[in-house]
Amino acid sequence: MSPYGSDRSPRRPMRRKLLQALTAGVVLATATGCSYTWKDFPRLGMPTPVTEEAPRILSLWQGSWAAALVTGILVWGLIIWSVIFHRRSRTKIEVPAQTRYNMPIEALYTVVPLIIVSVLFYFTARDESKLLALTPKPPHTINVIGFQWSWGFNYIENVDGDAATPKPGAVPKELASIPDRFTKDFPAGAEGVYEKGVPGDRNPQTGNPGPTLVLPKGEKVRFILSSNDVIHSFWVVPFLFKQDVIPGHTNVFEVVPSQEGTFMGKCAELCGVDHSRMLFNVKVVSPEAYKTYLKELAEKGQTGFLPAGIQQTDPARNAEVNKL
C-alpha cells in the first residue's frame, strides 16, 4: 500500500467541493453585469445620474464592484480556510506530505482570472460602444473649447430661425478646424452664439466658480471638444463621463440631459499652473428656456463663434474615418 493512500483519499471530496465553490464564485462574479439595474444597489461614491446615458456607466461601476467583492470573499475564504485547517499541529512534529504541484488547481488559478477579465472587458467594450455612438443630425451641437484657464462654448444653433442665414453649407472660419464629418451635421442657418468664461466667473444661482453651459432637458446634445493650447479634459461630474480635449484632435460624444438643475464641471487633466481654476457649471433647463437663453446671448452681441482649436492642414483635419 502506498504510504500516501490514507492521506490522499479523504482529501478528494474536499478538492471536489473546492472546485465546485470556485466554479460557483466565477459564475456569480461574471453574472453581476446583467442581473440588476443601478437603482437596486448603492451608488458606491458616484453622484446621481442626470443624463439618459449615465445609468449605463453607473451600472458598469456597480457591477465591477460586485464582481470584485465576490472574488475577494472567495479568496479571503480560501486564505482563512488554509490558515485554520493547515496550521502546524502542536502535538505532531513530523513534516506533512509535500506536493510539488497540482495540475487541476493550477489550471483553475489560470483560467478563472482570464474568465473574469474577459467578462469585464466584454461589458466595458459593450458600454463604451453605446456611449460613443453618434446619431446623424443631432438637434443640438455645442463646441466646447478648452484654453488656459477657462472654457468657451459655441452654441451652433439657428438662433434667428432663418435657414438661409448664413449661406447654407458654409462653415465659419472660426470652426474650420472641426473635421468635415462633424460640420456636415451642423443645422441649417446656424449663425450661432457663444459664451466665453474666465476663472473669476460665478454662477448667479449657486455662486459656484466658472462660466455656465446651458443645456435643454430631454433633447440630445452633441459635444464637439477642441483645445486652443494644451490637453484639457471635459468632465461634468453627474454625467459620470469625461473626455479629453486635445489640440489637433476632435473628440465627440452625445448625451440627453434628464434632470433640470445646475451641476459642477471641471478640467480633469493637469494642464498647467492654474488647472485647479478651470471650473464651470452646467445648467439644464427646459427647451423653451434654452431658446430664450440663446436669444439673450444674441441680444448681448455674443453672436458668431469663438476660434475652435489650432490650425491644421486639411489632410490632418480629416485623417480619421467617419464613425457615424
N, C-alpha and C positions, 0 to 999 in steps of 0.2 A: 504494500500500500504506500502510496506517495505520502511523504510527511506533510505535504500541504493539503491533502484531501480534506481533513477535518476542519481546516481553517477556511478553505475557499468555498466549499459547498454552501454553508449557510449564508454567504455573502451574495450569492446570485440573486435571490429575491430582492435584497436591498438594492442591488445595482439596477434591477428592472424597475423598481419603484423610483429610483433616482432618474433614470431615463424618462419615465413617464412624467415625473414632476418637471423636468427640464422642457419636455415637449409641450406640456400644458402652459408653462411660462412663456414659451415662444409664441404660442397661439394667442395668448392674452396680450402679449406685447405688440404683436403685429396686427391685432384686430381693433386696436384702440382708435385708429384713424377714421373709422366709418360707422361706429356704433352709437353715436350720440350727437347732439347739437351743442353749440358753445354755451347756450343758456343753462345746460344741465350741470355745469361744473363751475367752480370759482375761476375768475379771470387770471389768477396767478400773477398779479402785478400789472397786467395790461389794463389800459383805460377802456371805458365803454365805447364800442364801435359807433361811429357816426356816418358811415357810408355803407352802401349795399355790398361792397366788396370786402370790407374789413372783417366781418364774421368768418370768412374763409381763412383769413390769416390767424384769427384767434383760435379757431378750431384746430389748425395745424399746431399752434403753440401748445394748446391743452393736450392734444394727442401725443406730442413729443414728450411732455412731462409725464403723462400716464404710462407710456412705454418705458421711460427711464425709471419710473417708480416700480413698475412690475419687475423689470430686470434687476433693479437694486435690491428689492425684497428677496428675490430668488438667490442672488449672490450672497447677500448677508445671511440668509438662512443656511446656505451651504457652508459658509465660513463658521457660523456658530455650531452647526451640526458636527463639523470635523473637529472643532476645538473640544466639544463635550465628549464625543464618543471615541476620539483618538488621542486623548491626552495620556500622558505617561502614568502608568499604574504605580502606586506606592509599594505594592507587595511583590510585583513581578519586575525583575531587573533585566530579564533577557531581552535582546533586541528583537522586535517583531519581524515577521517575514517581509522582505524587501521586494518591491515590484519595480522593475525598470520603466515600464510603460504599459499603458492600457489603450490599445488602438481605438476601440469604440468611444471611450471617453474623450480622447484627444481629437478624434474626428468630430465629435459633437461640439467641443470647445471651438473648433474652427468654423463649423458650418453655422452654428447659432448666431454668432456675431455678423456673419455675412448676410444671413436672412434678415436680421434686424435692420442693418444698414440699408439693405436693398429695399425693404418696405418703406423706411423713412425717405429714401431717395425717391421712390415712386410717388408718394403723396406730395413731396416737395415739388417735384417736376410737374405733377398734375396741376397743383395750385398755381405755380408760377406761370404756366402757360395760360391759365384762365385770367390771372391778374394782369398780364401784359398784353392780352388780346385787344386789338383795336377794331372799332367799328367804322365803316365808311360814313363820311359826312356827319360827324357828331354835331349836336345842336349848339354847343358852346366850345370855343377854343381859347385858351389863355396861355400866353407865352410868359413863363416865369424866368426872370433874369437875375442871376446872382452876381454881385460885384462887391468888392471891398468898400464898405462894410454894411451893406443892407440889400434890399430886394426891390426889383421893379416888376410891375405886372402890366403886360399888354393885353387888353381885352379885345380880341379880334372879333368884333361884332358889327352887325349892320345897325348902328345906333339910330340913324335917321329914317330907317325903313325903306330907303330907296335903293333897289338893287343895281341901279345904273350908275351910282356914285360910290366910290371912284370907278374908273374904267374896269369893266368886268375882265377877270383873268389877270389883271395887273397885280404884281407883288410889290409892295412898298420897299424902297431901298433899305429901310431900317430892318426889314425882315429877310433880306437877301441871303443871310447865312443859314436860314432854315431849309432843309432838303425839300426838293420838289414833291416827294411823295407825301409830305405833310401840307405844303402850301396848296396843293390841288384840292384839299378838303376845306379850305377856308370858305366861309359863307359868302355868297354874292353880295357885293356892295359893302364889304367890311372896311369902313373907313377907320374904325377903331378909336378907343380912348385908352388912357394909361394912368397908372399911379406909381410914383417913384418915392421910395422911402429913404429915411436917414435913421441912424441908430437912436436919435433923440425923439422920434415919433412916439405917440401914445394913442392907444385905442380909446376913444371918448367914452365908451360904455364901461370898460373894465379897468382902464388905466394901465393895461399891460404894455410893455415897450414894443416898438417896431411898427411898420406900416400894416395896413389891414387889407387883406384879399377878400373880396366879396364873391360868394357863390350862390347859385339858385338851388333850392331844395328840390329833390325829386327829378332833376334833369341831368343828363350825362354831360360831364365836362372833360375835355381833353387838355392835359397839361403838356406843353412843349417847353422843355428845360434847356436853357442856354446860359453860358457864362461869358463875361467880358474880360476876365483876368485869370483866376486860378480855379482849382477844383473846389466846388462847394457841394452841399447835399441838402436837398429839399425834403424836410421832414415835418409833416403835420401830425402831431403826437396821436390824437384819437383816430387818424386814418389807419394807424398800425402799419404804415408803409412809408418808405422813403426811397429816393433815387438820387444818384449823384448828378451834379450839374457840372459838366465837363467842357472846357473850352475846346472848340473844334469837333465836338461830338454832340449829337442831339439825342437826348433821352425823352421818351414819351410814355405817358400812361393815362388811363381814364378812370374816373370814379363817378358815382352818383351819390351826392350828399343826401342823407336820410333823416337828419335831425337839425333843426334850427338852433342857433346859438353861436357864441364866439369861442374859438378854440385857439390854443397856442401852437405856434410853429417855430422851428429853429433850424439853423445850419448844423448838420451832424458830421461835418468834415472839417478837421483842423485846417483853417485857411489863412492863418496869419495872426498878427498880434491882437486884433480886435474881433477874433472869431466869436467870442462869447457875447458880443453885442449884436450879432446877426440874427435877431429875433423878428418874428412877425406874427400877425394874427389872421385867423380865417373866420369870417363871419358868414354863416349860412342863413339866407333869408328866403322869403317866398319869391317865386318867379316874377311877380309884379314889382316887388321891392327891388329886385335885381335890375330890372329895366329902368326903374326910376333912378337907381344909383348911377347907371351908365350915362343917363341924360344929365345928371348933376355934374359928372366929370366933364362932359362936353360943354356945359354951361360955364364951368370954371376955366375953360380954354385948354384943357388937357386932352386935346384931340391929336390923332396921329399915333405914332408908336415911338417907343424908346429903342435905340440901337440894340439888336439882339445878337450877341455872340461876336466872335472875332472873324475877321475876313478870311475867306477860304477860296481856293480855286474851285471851279465848277466840278471837275472830276472828284476832288476830295469831298466836296459837299454832298455829292450824290453817290458816293462809293458803296454804301451799304444797299443791300437789296430791299425791295419793298416787302414789308412784313404784313401788310393788310390782307 
